[in-house]
């Protein structure tokens, strides 16, 4: 999934070990799965080369997407052909 993180939510994520985000539309912090039970246990946090994006690798309990899908990126628009060993081929 894709979500916004500010300094406070990142600190809470690091302290708790569970993904916490900041909702810009509601102007509040939210721990993923707090009401649904679909928690995200953080395995690692990486910073991109520009320092303006982070990647949380998580163990997802249940679905990540509000639609009930495991991931928010379930609607493929340009399928890549994959070989039987999982490598993307041209």
Secondary structure as UniProt FT lines:
FT   HELIX           7..16
FT   STRAND          20..23
FT   TURN            24..27
FT   STRAND          28..31
FT   TURN            32..36
FT   STRAND          40..47
FT   TURN            49..50
FT   STRAND          54..60
FT   TURN            66..67
FT   TURN            84..85
//
